Amino acid sequence: MRSIFEFAAMVKHRQLAAPVQEDLLPVLEDLAGRLLDRLDDTNRRFSNALDFGGRGAVAPALAARGMAVTSADFAPRMAAHAGGTAFTLRGPDDFGLPAAAYDLVIASLALHFLDDLPGALIQLKRALKPGGLFLASMPVLGTLQELRIALLDTEEALTGRVSPRVSPFPELRDCAGLLQRAGFLLPVADVEEIAVLYANPLALLHELRAAGETNALTERSRTIPPRALFPAALAALPQQEGRSKVTLRLAVLTGWAPDVAGADMATATPLS
């Protein structure tokens, strides 16, 4: 099966983005904070956490809650900049994480570029201690839809053809099932929709690049796009309050690792 994403390109983009994360940190911290607020919905206390791909927005917040934090990323520079003890992940098929090492795993906007999402969830569950909590946010279908449509329509008008420039995202309805298939207990997936407004829509492209989200699709065009493509597409974005609007639809995923006996986690507190 052909890969959706070019893994080497994704790692390169994250390597290049690592030194400029500080410019984007307020946005990343806001999005991570919406996820970490879910920790207040359980009476469990965590001491040893894995920050999976948090880009500097997760590890400091977990450390402030008194946890020891390991920051894991496929890009070594991103792992080193993330704020916890740096851990470079081995590869997409084998992360190289120690088994049963963490009582909390957080993946903030860090799963959507992996081809094998079910396999990734299984690996992250394996890294949890029995009874540990998995908490993740992930863009789902509808995210950046305005940008996707504007780019497709504009490129077709300019060149008579189109190429993929915005990543595909899973559907919300599939997320809880993926958690269940991976072996998590009490799987929950809900969605938060966020409208992001830009006075200058070019800032959207700068933020995506700074986040390491430059196009890494295997089927992406390798030719230089027409000079008019991005200005025209950005000008076509819908307006709200006099600003250009794009939408983020973020699924929040929660699940618990089975205890030693594989029991039904009767002592766990479901997150609301």
MOHU-V165106 format. One record per residue. N is the residue number from 1. RES is the residue in one letter. PHI is phi in degrees with one decimal (* if undefined). OMEGA is omega in degrees with one decimal (none if undefined). Layout:
n=N res=RES phi=PHI omega=OMEGA
n=N res=RES phi=PHI omega=OMEGA
This chain:
n=1 res=M phi=* omega=-178.7
n=2 res=R phi=-72.3 omega=-179.0
n=3 res=S phi=-70.1 omega=174.5
n=4 res=I phi=-76.7 omega=-177.3
n=5 res=F phi=-113.9 omega=173.1
n=6 res=E phi=-89.8 omega=-172.2
n=7 res=F phi=-58.9 omega=-178.4
n=8 res=A phi=-60.7 omega=178.4
n=9 res=A phi=-67.1 omega=178.3
n=10 res=M phi=-60.5 omega=-180.0
n=11 res=V phi=-62.6 omega=178.8
n=12 res=K phi=-59.6 omega=-179.6
n=13 res=H phi=-63.4 omega=179.5
n=14 res=R phi=-71.6 omega=175.2
n=15 res=Q phi=-60.4 omega=-178.6
n=16 res=L phi=-67.4 omega=-176.7
n=17 res=A phi=-79.5 omega=-172.6
n=18 res=A phi=-53.4 omega=-177.0
n=19 res=P phi=-69.2 omega=-176.4
n=20 res=V phi=-109.0 omega=-179.4
n=21 res=Q phi=-60.9 omega=-178.0
n=22 res=E phi=-59.8 omega=179.4
n=23 res=D phi=-65.1 omega=-175.3
n=24 res=L phi=-102.5 omega=-170.5
n=25 res=L phi=-56.8 omega=179.2
n=26 res=P phi=-57.5 omega=178.9
n=27 res=V phi=-68.1 omega=-179.2
n=28 res=L phi=-62.7 omega=-179.7
n=29 res=E phi=-67.6 omega=177.8
n=30 res=D phi=-63.0 omega=-179.1
n=31 res=L phi=-68.2 omega=177.8
n=32 res=A phi=-67.2 omega=-179.6
n=33 res=G phi=-62.2 omega=177.3
n=34 res=R phi=-62.2 omega=178.6
n=35 res=L phi=-76.6 omega=-175.5
n=36 res=L phi=-69.1 omega=175.0
n=37 res=D phi=-59.1 omega=179.9
n=38 res=R phi=-65.4 omega=177.9
n=39 res=L phi=-64.2 omega=179.6
n=40 res=D phi=-75.0 omega=-178.8
n=41 res=D phi=-90.1 omega=177.4
n=42 res=T phi=-127.3 omega=178.4
n=43 res=N phi=-88.2 omega=177.5
n=44 res=R phi=-74.5 omega=175.4
n=45 res=R phi=-118.4 omega=-173.1
n=46 res=F phi=-118.7 omega=-176.0
n=47 res=S phi=-120.0 omega=-173.8
n=48 res=N phi=-132.3 omega=-170.5
n=49 res=A phi=-115.6 omega=171.4
n=50 res=L phi=-108.7 omega=173.5
n=51 res=D phi=-96.6 omega=-176.8
n=52 res=F phi=-95.5 omega=175.4
n=53 res=G phi=68.6 omega=-172.1
n=54 res=G phi=-79.6 omega=173.4
n=55 res=R phi=56.3 omega=174.5
n=56 res=G phi=87.3 omega=-177.2
n=57 res=A phi=-99.1 omega=-172.5
n=58 res=V phi=-107.0 omega=-173.1
n=59 res=A phi=-56.8 omega=179.0
n=60 res=P phi=-60.7 omega=179.7
n=61 res=A phi=-67.9 omega=177.4
n=62 res=L phi=-69.4 omega=177.7
n=63 res=A phi=-61.8 omega=178.3
n=64 res=A phi=-65.3 omega=175.7
n=65 res=R phi=-89.2 omega=175.2
n=66 res=G phi=91.1 omega=-177.9
n=67 res=M phi=-97.7 omega=165.7
n=68 res=A phi=-82.0 omega=-170.6
n=69 res=V phi=-125.5 omega=169.4
n=70 res=T phi=-104.4 omega=180.0
n=71 res=S phi=-102.6 omega=-176.6
n=72 res=A phi=-109.1 omega=177.5
n=73 res=D phi=-154.7 omega=175.4
n=74 res=F phi=-72.9 omega=179.1
n=75 res=A phi=-95.7 omega=-176.8
n=76 res=P phi=-56.9 omega=-179.0
n=77 res=R phi=-66.8 omega=178.2
n=78 res=M phi=-68.0 omega=177.3
n=79 res=A phi=-61.0 omega=-178.2
n=80 res=A phi=-69.0 omega=-178.8
n=81 res=H phi=-90.2 omega=-167.8
n=82 res=A phi=-79.8 omega=173.3
n=83 res=G phi=108.2 omega=175.9
n=84 res=G phi=-110.6 omega=172.8
n=85 res=T phi=-70.1 omega=-171.4
n=86 res=A phi=-70.4 omega=176.6
n=87 res=F phi=-139.5 omega=177.9
n=88 res=T phi=-88.3 omega=-179.4
n=89 res=L phi=-67.9 omega=-172.4
n=90 res=R phi=-69.9 omega=-177.2
n=91 res=G phi=178.3 omega=-174.6
n=92 res=P phi=-68.8 omega=-178.2
n=93 res=D phi=-91.9 omega=178.0
n=94 res=D phi=-146.9 omega=-177.8
n=95 res=F phi=-65.1 omega=-177.0
n=96 res=G phi=78.4 omega=179.9
n=97 res=L phi=-75.9 omega=175.6
n=98 res=P phi=-67.2 omega=-179.3
n=99 res=A phi=-79.2 omega=173.7
n=100 res=A phi=50.5 omega=-174.2
n=101 res=A phi=-105.5 omega=-171.8
n=102 res=Y phi=-128.8 omega=175.0
n=103 res=D phi=-94.4 omega=177.0
n=104 res=L phi=-146.7 omega=173.0
n=105 res=V phi=-122.7 omega=178.5
n=106 res=I phi=-115.4 omega=175.4
n=107 res=A phi=-126.1 omega=-177.5
n=108 res=S phi=-94.2 omega=178.1
n=109 res=L phi=52.3 omega=-172.7
n=110 res=A phi=-133.6 omega=-176.8
n=111 res=L phi=-113.9 omega=-167.8
n=112 res=H phi=-73.3 omega=-179.5
n=113 res=F phi=-98.9 omega=-179.5
n=114 res=L phi=-100.0 omega=179.9
n=115 res=D phi=-63.9 omega=-174.7
n=116 res=D phi=-101.6 omega=-178.8
n=117 res=L phi=-65.5 omega=176.5
n=118 res=P phi=-58.0 omega=178.7
n=119 res=G phi=-65.1 omega=178.1
n=120 res=A phi=-63.6 omega=179.6
n=121 res=L phi=-64.8 omega=177.5
n=122 res=I phi=-62.6 omega=-179.7
n=123 res=Q phi=-65.0 omega=179.6
n=124 res=L phi=-69.7 omega=174.7
n=125 res=K phi=-64.0 omega=179.7
n=126 res=R phi=-62.4 omega=180.0
n=127 res=A phi=-76.5 omega=-179.8
n=128 res=L phi=-81.7 omega=169.5
n=129 res=K phi=-69.5 omega=174.7
n=130 res=P phi=-53.1 omega=-179.0
n=131 res=G phi=81.8 omega=-179.2
n=132 res=G phi=-76.6 omega=-175.4
n=133 res=L phi=-108.8 omega=171.8
n=134 res=F phi=-109.1 omega=-177.8
n=135 res=L phi=-138.7 omega=-175.4
n=136 res=A phi=-142.9 omega=168.4
n=137 res=S phi=-123.0 omega=-175.4
n=138 res=M phi=-152.8 omega=175.3
n=139 res=P phi=-65.3 omega=179.0
n=140 res=V phi=-122.3 omega=-175.4
n=141 res=L phi=-50.1 omega=-175.5
n=142 res=G phi=110.5 omega=177.2
n=143 res=T phi=-67.3 omega=179.5
n=144 res=L phi=56.0 omega=-178.3
n=145 res=Q phi=-62.3 omega=178.8
n=146 res=E phi=-62.7 omega=179.1
n=147 res=L phi=-69.1 omega=179.5
n=148 res=R phi=-58.8 omega=-178.0
n=149 res=I phi=-65.0 omega=-178.5
n=150 res=A phi=-62.6 omega=179.7
n=151 res=L phi=-67.8 omega=179.9
n=152 res=L phi=-63.1 omega=-177.8
n=153 res=D phi=-64.6 omega=-177.5
n=154 res=T phi=-69.5 omega=-179.4
n=155 res=E phi=-65.6 omega=178.4
n=156 res=E phi=-64.4 omega=179.7
n=157 res=A phi=-66.0 omega=-176.6
n=158 res=L phi=-82.2 omega=-170.0
n=159 res=T phi=-123.3 omega=-176.5
n=160 res=G phi=80.4 omega=177.4
n=161 res=R phi=-146.4 omega=-179.9
n=162 res=V phi=-135.4 omega=173.0
n=163 res=S phi=-138.5 omega=-176.5
n=164 res=P phi=-70.0 omega=-179.0
n=165 res=R phi=-128.1 omega=175.8
n=166 res=V phi=-122.3 omega=-175.8
n=167 res=S phi=-61.0 omega=170.2
n=168 res=P phi=-74.7 omega=-179.3
n=169 res=F phi=-125.3 omega=178.6
n=170 res=P phi=-70.9 omega=175.6
n=171 res=E phi=-87.9 omega=-179.3
n=172 res=L phi=-55.8 omega=-174.3
n=173 res=R phi=-63.2 omega=-179.3
n=174 res=D phi=-87.7 omega=-168.1
n=175 res=C phi=-68.1 omega=179.9
n=176 res=A phi=-62.6 omega=178.0
n=177 res=G phi=-64.1 omega=177.0
n=178 res=L phi=-64.0 omega=176.6
n=179 res=L phi=-61.2 omega=-179.6
n=180 res=Q phi=-64.6 omega=179.0
n=181 res=R phi=-61.8 omega=-179.8
n=182 res=A phi=-76.5 omega=177.3
n=183 res=G phi=99.2 omega=176.8
n=184 res=F phi=-76.8 omega=175.9
n=185 res=L phi=-98.3 omega=-178.9
n=186 res=L phi=50.6 omega=-177.2
n=187 res=P phi=-69.7 omega=178.9
n=188 res=V phi=-137.2 omega=173.6
n=189 res=A phi=-137.2 omega=173.3
n=190 res=D phi=-127.0 omega=-171.1
n=191 res=V phi=-129.3 omega=173.1
n=192 res=E phi=-125.6 omega=-179.3
n=193 res=E phi=-105.6 omega=-174.8
n=194 res=I phi=-125.9 omega=173.8
n=195 res=A phi=-90.7 omega=179.8
n=196 res=V phi=-110.9 omega=-175.6
n=197 res=L phi=-111.8 omega=-178.1
n=198 res=Y phi=-125.7 omega=172.0
n=199 res=A phi=-66.7 omega=175.1
n=200 res=N phi=-120.1 omega=-174.8
n=201 res=P phi=-63.8 omega=176.4
n=202 res=L phi=-61.0 omega=178.1
n=203 res=A phi=-62.2 omega=177.1
n=204 res=L phi=-60.2 omega=-179.6
n=205 res=L phi=-65.9 omega=177.3
n=206 res=H phi=-62.8 omega=-179.3
n=207 res=E phi=-68.4 omega=177.9
n=208 res=L phi=-63.0 omega=178.7
n=209 res=R phi=-67.1 omega=-178.7
n=210 res=A phi=-65.9 omega=178.7
n=211 res=A phi=-84.4 omega=-176.5
n=212 res=G phi=78.7 omega=-175.1
n=213 res=E phi=-101.0 omega=174.8
n=214 res=T phi=-59.7 omega=-174.6
n=215 res=N phi=-52.1 omega=177.2
n=216 res=A phi=-122.0 omega=179.3
n=217 res=L phi=-66.1 omega=179.1
n=218 res=T phi=-59.6 omega=-176.7
n=219 res=E phi=-88.7 omega=-179.1
n=220 res=R phi=-67.0 omega=177.3
n=221 res=S phi=-72.4 omega=176.5
n=222 res=R phi=-98.2 omega=-179.9
n=223 res=T phi=-91.1 omega=178.8
n=224 res=I phi=-69.4 omega=-177.7
n=225 res=P phi=-71.3 omega=175.3
n=226 res=P phi=-56.9 omega=-177.0
n=227 res=R phi=-58.2 omega=-175.8
n=228 res=A phi=-82.0 omega=-170.4
n=229 res=L phi=-59.7 omega=-173.0
n=230 res=F phi=-71.1 omega=175.5
n=231 res=P phi=-58.6 omega=-178.5
n=232 res=A phi=-69.8 omega=179.6
n=233 res=A phi=-65.9 omega=179.2
n=234 res=L phi=-64.2 omega=178.0
n=235 res=A phi=-66.7 omega=-178.2
n=236 res=A phi=-88.3 omega=179.3
n=237 res=L phi=-63.0 omega=178.2
n=238 res=P phi=-64.5 omega=-177.2
n=239 res=Q phi=-108.5 omega=172.6
n=240 res=Q phi=-143.9 omega=-178.3
n=241 res=E phi=56.0 omega=178.0
n=242 res=G phi=76.8 omega=-179.5
n=243 res=R phi=-127.4 omega=178.0
n=244 res=S phi=-76.7 omega=-172.4
n=245 res=K phi=-117.5 omega=165.4
n=246 res=V phi=-131.1 omega=-175.7
n=247 res=T phi=-113.4 omega=169.0
n=248 res=L phi=-108.4 omega=172.7
n=249 res=R phi=-112.1 omega=-173.7
n=250 res=L phi=-106.5 omega=172.0
n=251 res=A phi=-82.4 omega=173.4
n=252 res=V phi=-106.5 omega=-175.4
n=253 res=L phi=-109.7 omega=174.4
n=254 res=T phi=-133.4 omega=176.9
n=255 res=G phi=-164.1 omega=-178.1
n=256 res=W phi=-114.2 omega=173.5
n=257 res=A phi=-73.0 omega=177.1
n=258 res=P phi=-58.6 omega=174.9
n=259 res=D phi=-76.1 omega=-173.3
n=260 res=V phi=-58.0 omega=-176.8
n=261 res=A phi=-85.6 omega=-177.4
n=262 res=G phi=71.4 omega=-177.1
n=263 res=A phi=-73.1 omega=-171.9
n=264 res=D phi=-91.8 omega=176.7
n=265 res=M phi=58.1 omega=-179.6
n=266 res=A phi=-63.2 omega=-178.7
n=267 res=T phi=-89.1 omega=-179.8
n=268 res=A phi=-77.2 omega=178.1
n=269 res=T phi=-103.4 omega=178.5
n=270 res=P phi=-59.1 omega=177.4
n=271 res=L phi=-82.5 omega=179.7
n=272 res=S phi=-87.3 omega=none
